[in-house]
Amino acid sequence: MVDAYLAKLALCTTPNQFNRLHIALESLLAPAEICALIDGVRERSLAVPPASVYWLGQMDTLLRGDGRRVQGYVRHAIAQGASAYAAPGDDRARMGRTLVLAFTGDAGRLMMPISLFLQHCPADRYEFVLLTDQTRSFFLPGITGLGNDFPTSIARLRDLCAPSRFGRAISFGTSAGGLATVWAAVALGLARAVSVGGVTPAEVTERDRTKHMSTEAFDDAIRRATRLPEVLLVAGERHERDQGKALTMSALLPATTITVPGAENHNVLFDVWKAGGLDDLLDRLLA
């Protein structure tokens, strides 16, 4: 991994190129991978560009600055738009875990680097399938490698992830992944859907690249469902747009809005992390 990172660094000549490289790594690598990269560069006493020194130092502080143990998630690719993160374990161990289908926002993150998010989710309790939409179209064109539309992608997720192999299965999504989060939970019969600042069908008609797309299949899924999931909608107390989106989604199916006191930003998870409350919030949302 260190050699691959150094090879990519050598191709970077501008601040934007360094930023794009590091953002791409933040959107993919598990906590142990980031820490191995940090330690590998330091152990070799390598002279790397200042942008790399800064990023490695920042990630080390984010992941290990509070002295917490690095979570043992191992990543493997499922498809171009889907990656699994799970600690090693047999079938019995997996039956004791919760599977989380995690739908990212437009930036391909869960409001923070994936490694930082996973550091606050004990690997003996959870497994994640991280899903991204590079078209920034609210997952309506499907998940690359799984399907050409969202219903087809959901069918593939049922086959690939087999929620029945786990003690429990839920969905979790942020921002532009919010609609997909609720939709997947309804269609797959999951126990819970958690949408943090998530979009609703109303936003589909407001965005140029999606205004011609339909969400009728989402309405159909709700009508067909024999049992709806528990739906939790998270919004900052002072973020009017996210509060409004929660109200809109609550009109479509039964849901509970969790208001984060004092929060005024859309990126409420990172705000909660900075305040030291992310462990408690995620335990409330996922457990």
Secondary structure, DSSP 8 states (H G I E B T S, - for coil): -HHHHHHHHHT--SHHHHHHHHHHHHTT--HHHHHHHHHHHHHTT----HHHHHHHHHHHHHHHTT-------EEEEEETTEEEEE----HHHHHTSEEEEEE--TTSSSSS-HHHHHHTS-TTTEEEEEE--TT-STTTT--TTT-SSHHHHHHHHHHHH-GGGSSEEEEEEEGGGHHHHHHHHHHHT-SEEEEES---HHHHTTSTTTTT---HHHHHHHHH-SS--EEEEEEETT-HHHHHHHHHHHTTS--EEEEETT--SS-HHHHHHHTT-HHHHHHHHH-
